[in-house]
Amino acid sequence: MMQITKRDRLVLKLLLDYGILTTKQIHALAFKSSDYSIALRRLRLIEKEKFINRVHGLPSGLASWLLTQKGASLVGGIPLLNRVNYNSLLHDVRLSTLRMELERQGIAKRWMTSFELNRLLGEKRARNLESVQVPDAVFSLRKDKEWISTALELELKRKSKDRYVKIFRNYKRSKTIDLVWYIVEDYRLGEFLEDLWAKTIGYGKCQFKWSYYHVGEDLEDPIETDCIERIALPAAHSWGTLSS
């Protein structure tokens, strides 16, 4: 049986927190001072002990990793994911990249994924699907000297107008969200969402914002990806004051 190291436990805790990470993401978070091959070799050893599972399916061929129940037990938790949804795999790992960068910038904390939110909502969401909106993530975002409750939506594919109207109205009912932030890969979609929000919700207490963001299929280390600069608050496209 392999000797579990402090860094092994860090890897398990990261997967417990994020839900899913690629090899490159784990290398950036836990093995930054080591060669990439060392990270991959260690992940394979942890996998051999059945603490983590490897997942394939990204367009680039990169492997992703999930925590098993055995691995979660070692760090005192419950896995966020029991199995991967291949339809949302690329979306989920890109969301992890986005989170990594926002936390690196020091403007995000108390991050909760949709996996955690669905687990917490449980029966309430099952009973009232139309009025409980679960974003891709909820977290505290630093704006000036304040921290505001933010619902994040990473929008890789455009939905129908009617679907967006329902989502926006669900957000309007929320008493805990200060900002709805859409991250898009298409400027036209961002402009469409901003206009639709203004027409659907109007102006008032809650804020709406959208930003352009793109990471290639190889999911490079976010710290080295120049497009990430467009995430930073000073470069944000829209800070409207829209009603909630």
N, C-alpha and C positions, 0 to 999 in steps of 0.2 A: 504493500500500500504506500502511495506517495506521501511525502511530508507536506502538509499544507502550510504555506508561507503567509506572511502578513500581506504580501501583494496578491496572493491567490484570493484571500478573503476580501481584499479591496475589489477585485474583479467581480466576485460574487455579489458584493454589496452594490456595485454599479449596475449590474444586471437586475438586481432586486429593485433598484430605484428607477432605472430607465425602462425596463421591460425588454427591450431588444437593442443590441448594438452590433455594429460590424467589427471585424478584426481591426480595421484602421481606427475606428473610434475608440476601441479599447486600448489600442497602442497609444493614442494621443492622451487618454485619460490616466492610464496606469503604468505605461512603459515608455514614457516620453524620452527618458535618458538612455534607453536601451535600443538595440537594433530591432527592426520590425520582425526579423526571423526569430528572435528570442521570444517575442510576444506570441507569435503563432505557435511555436513549439510548446510554450507553456499552456496555451489554450487547448492544444491537442491532448496534453497530459491530464488537464482538468476534465476534459471531455471523456477520456478513457475511464476516469473514476466515476463517471455518470453524474457529475455536479452540474454540467451544462450540456446543452444540445446544439449541434450545428444545424444551420438552416441555409439552404441554397435557393436561388430564385431571383436574385437581383440581376438586372440587365447586364451589369458589368462583370458578373461572375463572382463578385465578392461574397464571402461567407458572412452570415449573421449568426448571433448566438443568443440562446434563451437559457434562463435558469431552470433547472429541474427542481422538483420538490426536495430531493436529497440535498441539492446545493443550497436551497433556501433555508432548509432546517439548520444548516451549518452556520448561517448568519442570522438566525432567529426571525425568519419572515415567511411570507407566502408568495409564490411567483405571481407576477402580474399577468403573465400569459401562460396558459397550459399548452397552447398550440398556436401556430402562426397562421395568419390570414394572408395568403399569397396575393390576394387582390390589393391589399393595402401595405404590403411589405416595403416597397420603395418609399411610400409616404411616411411610414413609421420610422424608418432609419433616417430620412431627411429631417424629420421632426427632431430626432435626437441630435443631429448635427446643429440644427438651429438652437436648440436648448444649450448645447455646449458653448456656442459662441455668445449667447446672451449672458450666460453665467460668467463666462470669461471676462466680458465687459463690465461685470459687476452691476448690471441693471436688472437682473432677474433673481428671485429667490422664492422659496416655498412652492416649487413646481409640482403640480399634480397632473398626471396623464389622464387621458380618457379612460384607460383601463381601470385606474383607481377610482375615478368618478363613477363609472358604471357599477363598480363593486359597491361603493358607498350608497349609491342611490337605490340599487336593488329593486325591491318591490314597488317603491314609489314611482320609479321610471316605468316599470312594467304596467302599472295601473294608469299612468297619465303621460303617455308618450308624446302627445302633441304639445304639452305645456312645459316639459322639462327638457331644456336644450343642453346637450353634452358637447362641449367644444373639444378640440383636439388636446387642449391643455388649459389649465387655469394656474395663474401664478401672480406674484406681486412684482410689478414693474416700477422701476425707479424713474420718476419724472420730476426733474428739478430736485427738490429736497424731500419729496413725498414718495410714498409707495402706494400704488393704486392696484386694485384687484382687476386682473386682465383675463379675458377669454381670448385664446389664440386659435385661429383657424388657418391651417396650412392648406391652401387651395390649389391642388395640382390639376384638377379637372373641373370644368365649368358645369354647374347644375342648372336646372331650369329656373326661370324667373319666379314661378310660383313657389318653388322649393325655397328659394332665398327669402321670399316674402314671409313664409312660415317661420323660417329660422330667425329672421330679424324680429318678428313679433314675439317669439318665445324669449328672445333676449330682452325685449322691452318689459316683459313681466318680471325679470330678475331684479331682486332688491340688493344683490351682493356684487354685481359686476359694474365697474366704473368705466371700463374700456373694452370694446370689441375690436380686435386687431386681426385683419386679414393679411396673410403673406401670400403673394401671388407670383406666378412666373410669366404673367402676361399683363403689360401695362393697361391694355384695353379692358381686361377683366377688373382690374383695380378701379378704374374710372367708372365702369358700369356699376360696381358694388357701392361705391361712394354715392353715386347719383340715386340709386335705388333705395339706399338707406335713408337719404334725406327725404325722398318722396314718401317712403313707407312709414318712417318713424318721426321725422321732423327734428326740430332743434330743441334742446333742453339740457337735462343733467348728464346723461351718459355720453361718452365720447366714442367716435368711430375713427379708425385709421387703417390705411393700407400701405404696404411697402412692397417693392419689387425685390425678389430674391431668387437666385438660381444657383444650384450646385450641380455639376455634371454627374453623369452616371457613375463615375469612379469614386464619388463621394470623398474628395480630397480632404485632408486635414483642414478643418474650418479656419484655423488660425492662419493658414497659408493661402486661403482662397480670397482673392481681392473682391469678389462680388459681395462678400459678407459685409463690407463696409456700408452697403446700402441698407443694412438692418438697423444700424445705429440711429438713435432717436433724432439727432440733428439732421439726418438725411431722409427722415420720414416724409411721405408725401402729404398726408392729410391729418390734421388734428381738428376736426370739427367738434362742436359741442352739441351732441345729438341726444334726444330725449330717451329716458329709460322708463 
